[in-house]
């Protein structure tokens, strides 16, 4: 298997998908090291998921599966998974996340040229801050300079059912939103660990809610 540097971790990946192989090529390293994470999809698992996600190509199924494995594994390295779009904001990163029970597609609402990372950012604590890394996971893959990371400044939840204009979110409102956004990528045995991460995030990151992101620059100036 080839070795890749993703989220400041050595990740060993075996893939049979040409498009996914292309996405991760920019992350490949030429040194030898023990992997922190190993990602591999068996033929049997691919067949199972092709039946589950009828109509989805094998390339997309494998990319989705690899992203899921990565999301589970990053918990072991002071990180957490969240399906979001990251935008660089004054040298730091603002994440835009939609609740898992909504039909919002943030990749359609935030222009590709504005995004730092789509769909599956790598988020890990280093030096007492949470950092957001670009990753090759998700349909569009990494969009930024490989290995780039930004301090997580704020998280904006986009949901027109709950919010009208932009406003700060209090902890009592943030907790269920965060848990729903993260829990879709969390195995049941990690729920307690997710609550521990939530407590640390609450003391380091600002939280906001908004109904839409039609005026992205206006939002970034205020979060």
C-alpha positions in Angstrom: 0.0 0.0 0.0 1.1 3.6 -0.6 1.6 6.1 2.2 0.0 9.5 2.3 0.2 12.5 4.6 -3.3 13.6 5.6 -4.2 15.8 8.6 -0.5 15.5 9.8 -0.9 11.7 10.0 0.6 8.9 8.0 -2.2 7.2 6.2 -1.8 3.9 4.3 -4.4 3.5 1.6 -5.1 0.7 -0.9 -7.6 1.7 -3.6 -8.9 0.2 -6.8 -10.7 3.4 -7.8 -8.9 5.5 -10.5 -10.7 8.8 -9.5 -10.0 8.3 -5.8 -6.3 7.4 -6.6 -6.1 10.7 -8.5 -7.5 12.6 -5.6 -5.0 11.2 -3.1 -2.0 11.3 -5.3 -1.1 14.9 -4.2 -0.9 13.6 -0.6 1.5 10.7 -1.3 4.9 10.8 0.5 8.2 9.2 -0.6 9.4 8.2 2.9 8.8 5.0 4.8 7.0 5.1 8.2 4.6 3.1 10.3 1.0 4.2 9.3 -1.2 5.9 11.9 -4.3 4.9 9.9 -4.9 2.2 7.3 -7.7 2.5 4.8 -8.8 -0.4 2.6 -12.0 -1.6 1.1 -12.5 -5.3 0.5 -14.2 -6.6 -2.7 -17.0 -8.0 -0.6 -17.7 -4.7 1.1 -17.7 -2.9 -2.2 -20.3 -5.4 -3.6 -22.5 -4.9 -0.4 -22.3 -1.1 -0.7 -23.0 -1.1 -4.5 -26.2 -3.0 -3.7 -27.0 -0.5 -0.8 -26.3 2.6 -2.9 -28.0 1.5 -6.1 -27.1 3.8 -9.0 -23.9 5.1 -7.5 -20.6 4.3 -9.3 -18.0 2.1 -7.8 -15.6 5.1 -7.6 -18.0 7.1 -5.6 -18.9 4.2 -3.3 -15.2 3.6 -2.5 -14.6 7.3 -1.9 -17.6 7.4 0.5 -16.4 4.3 2.3 -12.8 5.7 2.7 -14.2 8.9 4.1 -16.2 7.0 6.6 -13.2 4.9 7.8 -11.2 8.1 8.1 -14.0 9.8 10.1 -14.0 6.9 12.5 -10.2 6.7 12.8 -9.5 10.4 13.5 -11.1 10.2 16.9 -8.0 8.3 18.1 -5.9 11.4 17.2 -7.6 14.2 19.1 -9.9 14.8 16.2 -13.6 14.7 15.2 -15.5 14.3 12.0 -18.1 16.7 10.7 -19.6 17.0 7.2 -19.0 20.6 6.3 -17.5 23.1 3.9 -14.5 25.1 5.2 -13.8 28.7 4.1 -10.6 30.6 4.9 -11.6 33.6 7.1 -8.9 36.1 8.0 -6.2 33.5 8.1 -8.3 31.0 10.0 -11.2 28.7 9.1 -14.9 29.0 9.4 -16.9 25.7 8.9 -20.4 25.8 7.4 -22.4 22.8 8.4 -25.9 21.7 7.7 -28.0 19.4 10.0 -28.2 15.8 8.9 -32.0 16.0 8.7 -32.0 18.7 6.1 -31.7 18.6 2.3 -29.2 21.5 2.2 -26.2 20.9 -0.2 -23.6 23.4 1.0 -21.3 22.5 -1.9 -23.9 24.1 -4.2 -24.3 27.2 -2.0 -20.6 28.0 -1.5 -18.6 28.6 -4.6 -15.7 26.2 -5.2 -13.3 29.1 -5.5 -14.2 30.3 -2.0 -13.8 26.9 -0.3 -10.8 25.7 1.6 -12.1 22.1 1.9 -15.3 20.4 0.9 -17.4 17.7 2.7 -14.8 15.9 4.9 -12.3 18.3 6.6 -9.8 16.8 8.9 -10.2 18.4 12.3 -7.6 17.7 15.0 -6.4 19.4 18.2 -2.7 20.5 18.1 -1.0 22.9 20.5 -4.3 23.5 22.4 -6.1 24.7 19.2 -8.4 22.8 16.8 -7.0 22.9 13.2 -8.8 22.2 10.0 -6.9 20.3 7.3 -7.8 19.9 3.7 -8.4 16.2 2.8 -8.9 14.1 -0.4 -12.2 12.7 0.9 -15.6 13.6 -0.5 -16.8 13.8 -4.1 -14.7 16.8 -5.0 -11.6 15.8 -3.1 -9.1 18.3 -1.6 -9.2 21.8 -3.1 -6.3 23.5 -1.4 -2.6 23.2 -1.2 -1.8 19.8 0.2 -1.0 19.8 3.9 -2.4 23.2 4.5 -4.1 23.7 7.9 -5.9 26.6 9.5 -7.0 27.2 13.1 -10.8 26.5 13.5 -12.3 30.0 14.2 -16.0 29.4 14.1 -18.8 27.0 13.0 -21.9 28.3 11.2 -24.9 26.0 11.1 -27.1 26.7 8.0 -30.7 25.9 8.5 -33.6 28.0 7.3 -36.0 26.1 9.6 -34.2 27.3 12.7 -32.6 30.6 11.8 -33.5 33.7 9.8 -30.7 36.3 10.0 -27.2 35.5 11.3 -27.0 35.2 15.0 -24.7 33.7 17.7 -25.8 30.4 19.2 -25.8 29.8 22.9 -24.5 26.5 24.3 -28.0 25.1 24.9 -28.8 25.5 21.2 -25.3 24.5 19.9 -25.0 21.2 21.7 -27.9 19.4 19.8 -26.8 20.9 16.4 -23.2 19.8 16.9 -24.2 16.3 18.0 -26.4 15.8 15.0 -23.8 17.1 12.6 -21.1 14.9 14.1 -23.1 11.8 15.1 -23.8 10.8 11.5 -20.1 9.8 11.3 -19.8 8.3 14.7 -20.1 4.7 15.8 -22.2 4.2 18.9 -19.2 3.3 21.1 -17.7 6.7 20.5 -20.6 8.7 21.7 -19.1 9.4 25.1 -15.9 10.5 23.4 -17.9 12.9 21.2 -19.3 14.6 24.3 -15.8 15.0 25.7 -14.7 16.6 22.4 -17.8 18.8 22.4 -16.9 20.2 25.8 -13.4 21.2 24.5 -14.7 22.7 21.3 -17.2 24.9 23.2 -14.3 26.6 25.0 -12.3 27.3 21.8 -14.7 28.0 18.9 -17.5 30.5 18.2 -20.9 29.2 17.0 -23.5 30.8 14.8 -26.7 30.0 12.9 -28.0 31.4 9.6 -30.8 30.6 7.2 -28.7 30.7 4.0 -25.3 31.8 2.8 -26.3 34.0 -0.1 -24.1 36.8 1.2 -21.0 34.8 2.2 -18.7 37.9 2.6 -21.2 39.5 5.0 -21.2 36.4 7.1 -17.4 35.9 7.2 -17.0 39.5 8.4 -19.1 38.8 11.4 -18.1 35.3 12.5 
